[in-house]
Amino acid sequence: MSLPDRLIAAKLRDALGQTLIGRRILVLESTRSTNDFLRQMLNPELVEGLVVFAEEQTAGRGRHGRRWASASHQGLWFSLLLRPRLSLLESARLTNWAAQAIATAIRDETGLRSTIKPPNDVYLGPRKVAGVLVETVARRGPEYDAIVGLGINLNQALEDFPGELRARAGSLAMVLGRLVDRTSFAIAILRELERTRETHLALQASTPISANH
């Protein structure tokens, strides 16, 4: 059996250069949910732009608590921390921003044209291949932490999905007929999120640190 296609935090970090998103990266072997893990880490000193990947989620979820199947080493399951200069009423823009970034990364990395089903799902044809879950945690006054969770199905075969999801879930590999390099795609989506962060959200975040931190 071949070794799993593993994500390596240092490799991802080095590929990004000087950015806010991904200025610090953690890769967990397994967790219930990257959103929940990041929420438990929250404190005022936690660096904005932190990204937490998990090779497997045992209790991944989407909107309204719906289950998100997160097969080990077959997709990208990650959450990032932002402290946006958007009001809570405007925070729904975060969901659209992340979904648009996924669609762009899919197009640029594979040539496939996906569609976004508002507010948070990305489809290839009739099958859902990605989703976004944004959760906010109040701070002082109008300030808040935004945890932006993304799940992207890359290399699953149909039988890798639970039976109840097989009629509507899909992956990039199912459409392409080949596997997708998870590291390359992870770098691409983080770069796209960074590229569009300020223009799409009018975010004014703190100055990014150098690549070797």
C-alpha positions as CSV (number, residue, x, y, z in Angstrom):
1,M,0.0,0.0,0.0
2,S,1.3,3.5,-0.8
3,L,1.8,5.9,2.0
4,P,-1.0,8.4,2.6
5,D,-0.7,11.8,0.9
6,R,0.1,13.8,4.0
7,L,0.1,17.5,4.6
8,I,3.2,19.0,6.2
9,A,2.8,22.3,8.0
10,A,6.3,23.6,7.3
11,K,6.0,22.8,3.6
12,L,2.7,24.6,3.3
13,R,4.0,27.6,5.3
14,D,7.2,27.9,3.2
15,A,5.3,27.8,0.0
16,L,3.1,30.8,0.9
17,G,5.7,33.4,1.5
18,Q,4.7,36.6,3.4
19,T,1.0,36.3,4.0
20,L,-1.6,36.8,6.7
21,I,-3.6,33.7,6.0
22,G,-1.4,30.8,6.8
23,R,1.1,32.8,8.8
24,R,0.9,30.0,11.2
25,I,-0.3,26.5,10.2
26,L,-1.1,23.4,12.3
27,V,-1.8,19.9,10.8
28,L,-3.6,17.5,13.1
29,E,-3.8,13.8,12.4
30,S,-7.4,13.6,13.7
31,T,-9.9,15.8,15.5
32,R,-13.6,16.0,15.8
33,S,-13.9,19.2,13.9
34,T,-11.3,21.9,13.0
35,N,-13.8,24.6,13.8
36,D,-14.3,23.2,17.3
37,F,-10.5,22.7,17.8
38,L,-9.8,26.3,16.7
39,R,-12.7,27.6,18.9
40,Q,-11.1,25.9,21.9
41,M,-7.8,27.6,21.2
42,L,-9.2,31.1,21.1
43,N,-7.6,33.7,23.2
44,P,-6.7,37.4,22.5
45,E,-3.1,36.5,21.8
46,L,-3.9,33.9,19.2
47,V,-2.4,35.1,15.9
48,E,-4.9,36.1,13.2
49,G,-4.4,34.1,10.0
50,L,-3.8,30.8,11.9
51,V,-4.9,27.8,9.8
52,V,-5.7,24.4,11.3
53,F,-5.8,21.4,9.0
54,A,-6.9,17.9,10.0
55,E,-6.1,14.8,8.1
56,E,-9.4,13.4,9.4
57,Q,-12.4,14.8,11.2
58,T,-14.4,12.4,13.2
59,A,-17.4,14.7,13.7
60,G,-17.1,17.2,10.8
61,R,-20.2,19.3,10.3
62,G,-21.8,21.8,7.9
63,R,-24.6,24.3,8.4
64,H,-27.4,23.4,10.8
65,G,-25.3,20.7,12.3
66,R,-25.4,18.5,9.2
67,R,-22.8,15.8,9.0
68,W,-19.8,16.4,6.8
69,A,-18.0,13.1,5.9
70,S,-14.2,13.8,6.2
71,A,-12.4,10.7,5.1
72,S,-8.8,10.4,6.2
73,H,-6.2,11.8,3.8
74,Q,-8.7,12.2,0.9
75,G,-9.7,15.8,1.1
76,L,-8.9,19.1,2.7
77,W,-10.5,19.8,6.1
78,F,-9.4,23.1,7.6
79,S,-10.4,26.2,9.5
80,L,-8.8,29.7,9.6
81,L,-9.0,32.5,12.1
82,L,-9.9,36.0,11.1
83,R,-10.7,39.2,13.0
84,P,-12.5,41.1,10.2
85,R,-13.4,44.7,10.2
86,L,-16.9,43.8,9.1
87,S,-19.9,44.1,11.3
88,L,-21.6,40.9,12.5
89,L,-24.4,41.8,10.1
90,E,-22.0,41.7,7.2
91,S,-20.2,38.5,8.3
92,A,-22.2,36.4,5.9
93,R,-19.8,37.8,3.3
94,L,-17.1,35.6,4.7
95,T,-19.1,32.5,3.5
96,N,-19.4,33.8,0.0
97,W,-15.8,34.8,-0.1
98,A,-14.6,31.4,0.9
99,A,-16.9,29.6,-1.5
100,Q,-15.7,31.8,-4.4
101,A,-12.1,31.1,-3.5
102,I,-12.8,27.3,-3.6
103,A,-14.5,27.6,-7.0
104,T,-11.5,29.7,-8.3
105,A,-9.0,27.2,-7.0
106,I,-10.8,24.3,-8.6
107,R,-10.9,26.1,-11.9
108,D,-7.2,27.1,-11.8
109,E,-5.9,23.7,-10.5
110,T,-8.0,21.4,-12.6
111,G,-9.8,23.4,-15.3
112,L,-13.2,22.2,-13.9
113,R,-16.0,24.7,-13.7
114,S,-17.9,24.5,-10.4
115,T,-21.1,26.2,-9.3
116,I,-21.9,27.8,-6.0
117,K,-25.2,26.9,-4.4
118,P,-25.9,29.8,-1.9
119,P,-25.0,30.3,0.7
120,N,-22.1,27.8,1.2
121,D,-22.0,24.8,-1.1
122,V,-19.8,24.2,-4.1
123,Y,-20.9,21.7,-6.8
124,L,-19.5,19.9,-9.8
125,G,-22.5,19.0,-11.8
126,P,-25.1,17.5,-9.5
127,R,-22.7,16.5,-6.8
128,K,-21.5,18.6,-3.8
129,V,-17.7,18.7,-3.6
130,A,-17.1,21.5,-1.0
131,G,-18.7,23.5,1.7
132,V,-18.1,26.4,4.0
133,L,-19.0,26.9,7.7
134,V,-18.4,30.3,9.3
135,E,-18.8,30.7,13.0
136,T,-18.3,33.8,15.0
137,V,-17.3,34.4,18.6
138,A,-17.9,37.8,20.2
139,R,-15.1,39.8,21.7
140,R,-15.1,43.3,23.2
141,G,-17.7,45.7,21.8
142,P,-18.3,45.2,18.1
143,E,-15.2,43.0,17.7
144,Y,-15.4,39.3,17.0
145,D,-13.4,36.3,16.0
146,A,-14.5,34.6,12.8
147,I,-13.7,30.9,12.3
148,V,-13.9,30.0,8.6
149,G,-14.2,26.3,8.1
150,L,-13.7,24.7,4.6
151,G,-14.2,21.2,3.5
152,I,-13.1,20.1,0.0
153,N,-13.5,16.6,-1.4
154,L,-10.5,15.8,-3.5
155,N,-9.7,12.1,-3.9
156,Q,-12.7,10.1,-2.7
157,A,-14.2,7.4,-4.8
158,L,-18.0,6.9,-4.5
159,E,-17.6,4.0,-2.1
160,D,-15.7,6.2,0.3
161,F,-18.8,8.2,1.2
162,P,-21.4,7.0,3.6
163,G,-24.3,5.3,1.9
164,E,-26.7,8.0,2.6
165,L,-24.5,10.6,0.9
166,R,-23.6,8.7,-2.3
167,A,-26.5,10.0,-4.4
168,R,-25.3,13.6,-4.0
169,A,-21.7,13.8,-2.7
170,G,-18.7,13.8,-5.1
171,S,-15.0,14.6,-5.4
172,L,-12.7,16.3,-7.8
173,A,-11.1,12.9,-8.6
174,M,-14.5,11.4,-9.5
175,V,-14.8,14.0,-12.3
176,L,-11.2,14.1,-13.3
177,G,-10.5,10.4,-13.4
178,R,-7.3,11.0,-11.5
179,L,-6.0,11.9,-8.0
180,V,-5.4,15.5,-7.0
181,D,-2.2,16.5,-5.2
182,R,-3.5,17.6,-1.8
183,T,-0.5,19.7,-0.9
184,S,-0.6,21.6,-4.2
185,F,-4.3,22.2,-3.8
186,A,-3.9,23.3,-0.2
187,I,-1.3,25.9,-1.3
188,A,-3.6,27.1,-4.1
189,I,-6.6,27.6,-1.9
190,L,-4.7,29.4,0.8
191,R,-3.1,31.7,-1.8
192,E,-6.5,32.5,-3.3
193,L,-8.0,33.3,0.1
194,E,-5.1,35.6,0.7
195,R,-5.2,37.2,-2.7
196,T,-8.9,38.1,-2.4
197,R,-9.0,38.8,1.3
198,E,-8.9,42.6,1.3
199,T,-10.5,43.2,-2.1
200,H,-13.5,40.9,-1.4
201,L,-14.0,41.7,2.2
202,A,-12.4,45.1,2.7
203,L,-10.5,43.5,5.5
204,Q,-7.8,45.6,7.2
205,A,-5.8,43.1,9.1
206,S,-2.5,43.3,11.0
207,T,0.8,43.2,9.1
208,P,1.8,39.7,8.1
209,I,4.9,38.2,9.5
210,S,7.8,36.9,7.6
211,A,7.8,33.4,6.0
212,N,10.3,32.0,8.4
213,H,8.2,32.5,11.5
